[in-house]
Amino acid sequence: MKRLVGLLLLFLLAACQHRGARSEKCFDEIRRLVQGRTANEIEGILGRPDSRQPMPLMGERWIWWNYTYLDGKDYPPEERGRVVHLEIIFEPGASHSGSAVVPALDLRVTGPMAVSYTLPAGKS
């Protein structure tokens, strides 16, 4: 009985924690959803990012503050429900001609490491 109550409290705590996230989707769902898509497609799905930063060798990093939350068996119970900043790194697609400015239509998510998260400051 104590174990059931403990699990229920843990579930309620996780449910309350991710309420501060702007998206109803957890980080892993978003990561699967955006793989292989262009920057324009992702902006249509997730909305305009809060920050867009050029990358040193072409491409961009987009950040959505407090956008999603951690959930699932790959995260320890105490981390599930934690609200995080979503970061996506876009790289030029194969059609890129080599100019310094790459249109959003040619920027794409390439690989599983292109989508990541950071913890908000003071929430460690």
C-alpha positions in Angstrom: 0.0 0.0 0.0 2.8 2.4 0.9 4.5 1.7 -2.5 1.2 2.5 -4.3 0.8 5.8 -2.4 4.5 6.6 -3.1 4.1 6.0 -6.9 0.9 8.0 -6.9 2.7 11.0 -5.2 5.6 10.7 -7.7 3.2 10.7 -10.6 1.3 13.7 -9.3 4.6 15.6 -8.7 5.7 14.9 -12.2 2.4 16.0 -13.6 2.6 19.3 -11.7 6.2 19.9 -12.7 5.6 19.9 -16.4 2.7 22.3 -16.2 5.2 25.1 -16.7 6.2 23.8 -20.2 4.7 25.6 -23.2 4.2 22.3 -25.1 2.1 19.4 -24.1 4.6 17.1 -25.8 7.6 15.7 -23.9 11.2 16.1 -25.2 11.4 12.6 -26.7 8.2 13.1 -28.7 9.4 16.4 -30.1 12.8 14.9 -31.0 11.1 12.1 -33.0 8.7 14.6 -34.6 11.3 17.0 -36.0 13.9 14.5 -37.3 14.7 15.2 -40.9 12.5 18.2 -41.2 13.4 21.7 -42.5 13.5 24.8 -40.3 10.4 26.1 -42.0 8.5 22.9 -41.2 9.6 22.9 -37.6 8.6 26.6 -37.1 5.2 25.6 -38.4 5.0 22.8 -35.9 6.6 24.3 -32.8 6.1 28.0 -33.5 8.7 30.8 -33.7 11.8 30.1 -31.5 12.7 32.5 -28.7 16.3 32.7 -29.9 18.1 32.1 -33.2 21.9 31.9 -33.2 24.2 31.5 -36.2 26.6 28.6 -36.0 30.3 29.1 -36.7 30.4 26.9 -39.8 26.9 27.7 -41.3 23.6 26.7 -40.0 21.7 27.9 -36.9 20.8 27.0 -33.4 17.2 27.7 -32.4 16.1 27.8 -28.8 12.6 27.7 -27.2 12.7 28.7 -23.5 10.8 26.4 -21.0 9.2 24.7 -24.0 9.1 21.0 -23.1 9.6 18.5 -20.3 11.4 15.2 -19.6 9.4 12.0 -19.5 9.9 8.3 -19.9 12.0 5.4 -18.7 15.3 6.8 -19.9 15.1 9.6 -17.2 15.3 9.0 -13.5 12.1 9.4 -11.6 13.2 12.6 -9.9 13.9 14.2 -13.4 10.6 13.2 -15.0 8.4 16.2 -15.5 11.3 18.7 -15.3 10.7 21.6 -17.7 13.6 22.2 -20.1 14.7 24.6 -22.9 14.5 22.9 -26.3 17.5 23.4 -28.7 17.6 22.4 -32.3 20.7 22.8 -34.5 20.0 23.1 -38.2 22.5 22.4 -40.9 22.4 23.2 -44.6 20.8 20.5 -46.8 22.4 18.9 -49.8 21.0 21.6 -52.1 23.0 24.3 -50.4 25.2 26.1 -52.9 27.9 27.3 -50.5 26.8 30.9 -49.9 27.1 32.4 -46.4 23.4 32.9 -46.0 21.3 29.8 -46.0 17.6 30.1 -46.4 15.4 28.4 -43.8 14.1 26.1 -46.6 17.6 24.6 -46.9 18.2 24.2 -43.2 17.5 20.8 -41.8 17.7 18.7 -38.7 20.4 16.1 -39.3 21.0 13.3 -36.9 19.9 12.6 -33.3 22.3 14.9 -31.6 20.8 18.0 -33.4 17.9 18.1 -31.0 18.8 18.6 -27.3 17.8 20.4 -24.2 19.3 22.5 -21.5 18.1 23.0 -17.9 16.8 26.5 -16.9 19.3 28.4 -14.7 18.7 27.9 -11.0 16.7 24.6 -11.5 19.5 22.1 -11.2 
